Amino acid sequence: MEVINNVFHRLLLLLLLLLLALSSLFSSPAIAICVPRNTSLFQFSTLPLPTPSTPPVYISQSISRKRTPKSAGKSSSKSASSSSTEPTELVQICDVTSNPKLCESSISSSIHGSTVNPVSALKTEIQLSIKEVEDAIAVLKKLDKESGLTNAEDSCYDTCLENFDMAIDDLRTATEAIDVNDVGRMESALTAVLTDLVTCDDTFLEMGVDSPLDDLSIKMNKYASNCLAISKLLL
C-alpha cells in the first residue's frame, strides 16, 4: 500500500509540473529558434539569438517643387535680329509694304545705291512720316486762326491737332526703341501712330465736316503703314 501511495504522489507531482509548464508556454510569447541538425548543446549556446528587426522608415516624397521665377522665363523685351542690319535690296524691303512705290521713292532719295539695311530704311521712313504729320499740323493751325469756323470744325481741328502731336511723339518713341534694340516697344509705338491718324479721320466723319487735309491725310496713313510693315523685318 505504501508503494502505491508513493507512485500516486509522484504522478500527481508530474501532472502539476506539466500543468505549470503548459501554463508558462501559453502565457508568454515564445521565440522560435531553429537548431541545425547534429548541433551540440555547446554549439547551440553560442548561436546568436535573433534580434527584432528595425522597422523601415518611410520618408515622404511629396516635397513641393519650387516654382520657377517668372523672370527666369523668356524676356518680355525683344531685340532686333542681326539680319536687320545687313544690306538688302530696297525693292525687296519695300515689297513687304502696301505702298511699295511710295516706299521706294521716299527712301531712295536718302541712300546711295540700291541697297540699304532694314533698320536704316525704317528710320528714314519714320523721319519722313514725322515731316508729313508736321505739315498737317501746320495746315490745321493756319485754318484754326481763320474766322467764321463752326463749332464742329473747331472741335475737329482741336481733336486732330491733339492726335497729331501724339503721333509725332509715338514716331520719336519708335526711333528711340530702335536705337536700343527694343523692337517690342517700337512695334507698339508704330501701331499707336496709325490709331492717332485714324482717330482724326473718324472725327471729321462723325461730325459731318469735310476734311481740309484730303491727300495729305491719305499720304500720312500710307507712310505710317509702311513703317509698321518694314518694322516686321526687324522681329
C-alpha positions, 0 to 999 in steps of 0.5 A: 500500500505504501508503494502505491501511495508513493507512485500516486504522489509522484504522478500527481507531482508530474501532472502539476509540473506539466500543468505549470509548464503548459501554463508558462508556454501559453502565457508568454510569447515564445521565440522560435529558434531553429537548431541545425541538425547534429548541433551540440548543446555547446554549439547551440549556446553560442548561436546568436539569438535573433534580434527584432528587426528595425522597422523601415522608415518611410520618408515622404516624397511629396516635397513641393517643387519650387516654382520657377521665377517668372523672370527666369522665363523668356524676356518680355523685351525683344531685340532686333535680329542681326539680319536687320542690319545687313544690306538688302535690296530696297525693292525687296524691303519695300515689297513687304509694304502696301505702298511699295512705290511710295516706299521706294521713292521716299527712301531712295532719295536718302541712300546711295545705291540700291541697297540699304539695311532694314533698320536704316530704311525704317528710320528714314521712313519714320523721319519722313512720316514725322515731316508729313504729320508736321505739315498737317499740323501746320495746315490745321493751325493756319485754318484754326486762326481763320474766322467764321469756323463752326463749332464742329470744325473747331472741335475737329481741328482741336481733336486732330491737332491733339492726335497729331502731336501724339503721333509725332511723339509715338514716331520719336518713341519708335526711333528711340526703341530702335536705337536700343534694340527694343523692337517690342516697344517700337512695334507698339509705338508704330501701331499707336501712330496709325490709331492717332491718324485714324482717330482724326479721320473718324472725327471729321466723319462723325461730325459731318465736316469735310476734311481740309487735309484730303491727300495729305491725310491719305499720304500720312496713313500710307507712310505710317503703314509702311513703317509698321510693315518694314518694322516686321523685318526687324522681329 
